């Protein structure tokens, strides 16, 4: 019964899961291993191996194919961390979270739902709760509000607790600060699991730190919550002034007086306050992120996503969670305001091309910044991706790329619902002219079919080249009175022609 209950608690994406294979156990008892994504359904044996410690540790992608989830998590990656104090704060704030020790020694704060809720609501609620707890810079799972499964995107997984349940270190923390057994964890789940209405209601409680510096840098939110003491008052108030000029351009001078009295301990004298105001009246004012007390509370990546932050690489968009499908060429996925965006390498590198793809896929135009800023942002995303377990998805090597391509081509032309006449090509179906011995189809329809098969190795120009290799050609058919560009290839003749997945060289002949 434990296994079934655990499986139900951590339900998520059926089509893939994460895994962590222990490769070496060090002398100090710490395990090292390799994480990855397995694109196949989970089995009961996997769960049993996880809980017993006899198999690989597994991770679950919380968001399912319908963009819903039954759990979410705040990943607090802070060391050292007082787990008992964290649980005490959660209970004092009457938050329905269950805290588990993470694999690295941080904390996974889980929010459980009795039924499926939208990933968007779960993400929004946990973002609010994280800020209320003072951990607004922490990662939130689910990281996406939807997935592009038909394009190969499976999102991000989270390592589950209770690997090697009896002797492992990924256990829940009870209210008294002691570790919970698996049965006690299930009891904690039953005590704190929430309805959809309760989860949505948690969004209405705004964290205190956001009242003072709404949509501003997280460093200032923290400093204002604690009050800024002597030694950091001048620079602290200057940075508050920068925020106020952005957020309240018409009356920022009046508000800086208010913020000086409210958030500085003691407030700056009038003469020093006036000096700060004169500095802020200059046109080149900007946040002083490298000076204390700001630098000690800096969360640059989060700040870049804030409306009145330091200015994101894309100033009106939150971009995060870069993933790479390691095909040839590679396919990249990037979350823009929680929505997955599919990119090629050139588009990721070129900001203008990135904006265009945002318009095409998301109906959204992000604001641009200078070239260096964009390159720095992409470099940060790549660095985070390398550190993110399972963010790089390897392509199976059980068949050659060209072999897979021709198998899919034959499947498309023979096994997909066929057009009865050439007019039905417009319904995205391939049509075979039996008398002439040719098959016809639009390139974009074949590309859509390849994406559904999770074949991303060839872009349009490469597909066209492979079609030419088998004596295919681009032609125009007149369909319903208009000219339609299609590809024509020799028909497979119901299997009489066999393709041997050739790797064409300069002197090789096409197989038809």
Order of alpha helices (4+ residues) and beta strands (2+ residues): alpha-beta-beta-alpha-beta-beta-alpha-beta-beta-alpha-beta-beta-alpha-alpha-alpha-alpha-beta-alpha-alpha-beta-alpha-alpha-beta-beta-beta-alpha-alpha-alpha-beta-alpha-beta-beta-alpha-alpha-beta-beta
